[in-house]
Amino acid sequence: MSGTSVDPVLANFRASIDNIDAALIHMLAERFRITKAVGAYKAEKALPPSDPGREERQIARLRQLAADAQLDPDFGEKFIRFIIDEVIRHHEQAQGGK
């Protein structure tokens, strides 16, 4: 900022956002550590990399959680679908790239 002082209220908001972003990254990393183990288990047991029934139940559950939290359920669904797609990609890779 070229010589201007930082607004302390804005700085506090931004610090909170930064903390939440860091927490989200750590939570996603933990989630992917667990789904990696699931992928290895599925590969070992020759189970399919995706479970469409579970995915749909999860999406419905998370859409409701989003609505309850006053977050747009469509955004919640897009977010979880992005994660599910990435997990399935990892599971396919664990099974040899099917």
Summary of the structure (lengths in Angstrom):
residues: 98
radius of gyration: 18.6
end to end distance: 50.7
largest distance: 62.3
contacts: 222
relative contact order: 0.12
helix: 78%
strand: 0%
